[in-house]
Amino acid sequence: MAEPTQLAEVVSLTALTPHTTELVLRPIEFPLAFQPGQWISLQLPVGDHPPLNRAYSLAEPPSPHGHLTLVFDHVPGGKGSGYLSSRKPGDRIPLSGPYGHFILPETEAQHLLLIGRYSGLVPLRCMVRALAGHNTLRKTTLIAHAPTTSEQLYHEEFTALAARHSHFHYLPFVSEAPEGHAGTVEAIKQLAGNGRRVTPMIAGIKAFARPLRSLFMELGFDRREVKLETYD
Ligand SMILES: Cc1cc2nc3c(=O)[nH]c(=O)nc-3n(C[C@H](O)[C@H](O)[C@H](O)COP(=O)(O)OP(=O)(O)OC[C@H]3O[C@@H](n4cnc5c(N)ncnc54)[C@H](O)[C@@H]3O)c2cc1C
């Protein structure tokens, strides 16, 4: 982690669902250039040996005002997300970044198959918004998992985007258990089975992401073809 650390100021905290919050930060010292899919590291003054480093994916593509938009879910008893939930506008948080290789392939002829669970949708949403914003949204399917219907992050936004763009398909699923995704397995088999070529990108906790990577490998994909961003 060689990126320099700087202070950022909390601009706003907004509840997106009952258990997720959008946090907007303004870097104070210098602007951050990043690619959709990347993340930043926050250094939080909590835990047994502070600072506690916690990674958060960027939810919005880079913008002229330079604000950084993050979204976190409230982990029960979680020190990092608990600390962030209690921040107020004007508070300051040290951060560094950007980091990560979970980014869109440079040239993309293939069907993009984005799969995320809950806050795992955050980097995927950033990619989709960047593509839609540049009018370069090619054939893309987003499989979105939520633990409950009230926790379906960006559900209205993705539904509206799918209605506007014939290239964009949105498949939402709800299941409490991270590994309980029979509907997802079926959808993946239909989209990527029988030698159909797609570019899979999966984000979320390991219990969700890893079995899906194994599924792609069973379908004939090379491990390296399946891009993964795991949170835990
Ligand atoms: C590259 C990367 C990008 C990330 N991006 C995001 C993001 O955009 N939004 C976000 O909410 N989190 C993200 N995370 C996870 C984040 O860094 C923290 O791990 C998370 O907020 C939990 O920290 P905590 O201290 O509150 O909980 P901890 O006390 O560390 O508890 C973690 C436990 O909570 C469970 N859990 C529930 N939800 C999550 C979650 N979202 N991430 C990790 N564990 C979880 C896990 O099973 C784990 O056992 C990312 C992690 C990585 C490595």
The ligand as a MOL file (V3000), in Angstrom:
LIG
                    3D

  0  0  0     0  0            999 V3000
M  V30 BEGIN CTAB
M  V30 COUNTS 53 58 0 0 0
M  V30 BEGIN ATOM
M  V30 1 C -11.4570 -4.8080 -1.6390 0
M  V30 2 C -12.5620 -4.6270 -0.6170 0
M  V30 3 C -13.6260 -3.7820 -0.9110 0
M  V30 4 C -14.6650 -3.6190 0.0270 0
M  V30 5 N -15.7160 -2.8140 -0.2820 0
M  V30 6 C -16.7490 -2.7080 0.5760 0
M  V30 7 C -17.8880 -1.9060 0.2670 0
M  V30 8 O -17.9570 -1.2550 -0.7780 0
M  V30 9 N -18.9130 -1.8640 1.1680 0
M  V30 10 C -18.8620 -2.5850 2.3480 0
M  V30 11 O -19.8400 -2.5380 3.1290 0
M  V30 12 N -17.7940 -3.3340 2.6720 0
M  V30 13 C -16.7330 -3.3950 1.8280 0
M  V30 14 N -15.6400 -4.1420 2.1710 0
M  V30 15 C -15.5970 -4.7360 3.5140 0
M  V30 16 C -15.0980 -3.6950 4.5440 0
M  V30 17 O -13.7240 -3.4330 4.3300 0
M  V30 18 C -15.2300 -4.2080 5.9870 0
M  V30 19 O -14.6630 -5.4720 6.0770 0
M  V30 20 C -16.6800 -4.2660 6.4230 0
M  V30 21 O -17.2430 -2.9560 6.4740 0
M  V30 22 C -16.7940 -4.9240 7.7930 0
M  V30 23 O -15.9440 -4.2610 8.6910 0
M  V30 24 P -16.3250 -4.1750 10.2430 0
M  V30 25 O -15.1160 -3.7270 10.9960 0
M  V30 26 O -17.5780 -3.3540 10.4130 0
M  V30 27 O -16.7490 -5.6580 10.5810 0
M  V30 28 P -15.8630 -6.8440 11.1890 0
M  V30 29 O -15.8330 -6.7250 12.6780 0
M  V30 30 O -14.5440 -6.8960 10.5000 0
M  V30 31 O -16.7780 -8.1080 10.7810 0
M  V30 32 C -16.6460 -8.7550 9.5390 0
M  V30 33 C -17.6270 -9.9220 9.5050 0
M  V30 34 O -18.8770 -9.4100 9.0520 0
M  V30 35 C -19.3700 -10.1240 7.9310 0
M  V30 36 N -19.7440 -9.1080 6.9110 0
M  V30 37 C -20.9840 -8.6460 6.6600 0
M  V30 38 N -20.9720 -7.7010 5.7100 0
M  V30 39 C -19.6750 -7.5580 5.3270 0
M  V30 40 C -19.0190 -6.7400 4.3880 0
M  V30 41 N -19.6660 -5.8390 3.6070 0
M  V30 42 N -17.7070 -6.8640 4.2410 0
M  V30 43 C -17.0040 -7.7210 5.0100 0
M  V30 44 N -17.5600 -8.5390 5.9420 0
M  V30 45 C -18.8960 -8.4480 6.0930 0
M  V30 46 C -18.2550 -11.0560 7.4630 0
M  V30 47 O -18.7770 -12.3460 7.3040 0
M  V30 48 C -17.1830 -10.9970 8.5300 0
M  V30 49 O -17.1120 -12.2120 9.2470 0
M  V30 50 C -14.6080 -4.3130 1.2500 0
M  V30 51 C -13.5150 -5.1420 1.5520 0
M  V30 52 C -12.5120 -5.3090 0.6260 0
M  V30 53 C -11.3660 -6.2160 0.9760 0
M  V30 END ATOM
M  V30 BEGIN BOND
M  V30 1 1 1 2
M  V30 2 1 2 3
M  V30 3 2 2 52
M  V30 4 2 3 4
M  V30 5 1 4 5
M  V30 6 1 4 50
M  V30 7 2 5 6
M  V30 8 1 6 7
M  V30 9 1 6 13
M  V30 10 2 7 8
M  V30 11 1 7 9
M  V30 12 1 9 10
M  V30 13 2 10 11
M  V30 14 1 10 12
M  V30 15 2 12 13
M  V30 16 1 13 14
M  V30 17 1 14 15
M  V30 18 1 14 50
M  V30 19 1 15 16
M  V30 20 1 16 17
M  V30 21 1 16 18
M  V30 22 1 18 19
M  V30 23 1 18 20
M  V30 24 1 20 21
M  V30 25 1 20 22
M  V30 26 1 22 23
M  V30 27 1 23 24
M  V30 28 2 24 25
M  V30 29 1 24 26
M  V30 30 1 24 27
M  V30 31 1 27 28
M  V30 32 2 28 29
M  V30 33 1 28 30
M  V30 34 1 28 31
M  V30 35 1 31 32
M  V30 36 1 32 33
M  V30 37 1 33 34
M  V30 38 1 33 48
M  V30 39 1 34 35
M  V30 40 1 35 36
M  V30 41 1 35 46
M  V30 42 1 36 37
M  V30 43 1 36 45
M  V30 44 2 37 38
M  V30 45 1 38 39
M  V30 46 1 39 40
M  V30 47 2 39 45
M  V30 48 1 40 41
M  V30 49 2 40 42
M  V30 50 1 42 43
M  V30 51 2 43 44
M  V30 52 1 44 45
M  V30 53 1 46 47
M  V30 54 1 46 48
M  V30 55 1 48 49
M  V30 56 2 50 51
M  V30 57 1 51 52
M  V30 58 1 52 53
M  V30 END BOND
M  V30 END CTAB
M  END
